[in-house]
Amino acid sequence: MRYVAAYLLASLGGEGCPSKEKIAKILESVGIDVSDERLSKVMSELKGKDVSEVIADGMGKLASMPSGGAAASSGGGGGAGGDAPAEEKKEEKKEESEEESDDDMGFGLFD
């Protein structure tokens, strides 16, 4: 992902098809060791493609993916007794997510 991000940054900087050296320079400026194998893979996948078209294609694929929705029921009893523990779990989960929402999830854009 970091290689793709650096490629996009270089593209936005006015480079139509940025060179490996330009991408490596961007990555090294933020302290990332560049793997020539990975960089070559990204370059070969994006060779001859317009970045805006690649982004538009990716957005179309993301739009077709399902997201969110109701969770499947895990219990077998359908009465009120079966609903109470589920409500408690939801409340506990909600509290945990509020606490963790300020975290950066342990990674950054260039990790």
Steps between C-alpha positions, in 0.01 A plus 500: 500500500784739577640455151164578344463806725845626396413437134181702538684783676753514219220496242318782674825694504489532124679180397289313245678171558746545788834323493615238750757748627231762570284250692801370693595857590150567637503181707851554633410857601264354760741230616374200304746244366412442136466145372595495132282192446187665638570827325546315169169320553312827555670660201416207272135494613456873438709523183312679223192565712351837583487544879158667494357208302651249743346689794160521327511127423589423861218718630257313278618170645469631856147623431393150401628344823251450781573695816338515839171328558353303784701232673371145484333365811712248688241374747243229465239623748279773354349632823564807710754307704714458188488871418629637832857364475525625142406850612765491773762390248403783265536755781841362600617499140379857450694620806817332377470650154458850644821460699694370200369755254777747590775247426674492165451123493874442528598598146540804285492576133867410446543209746 
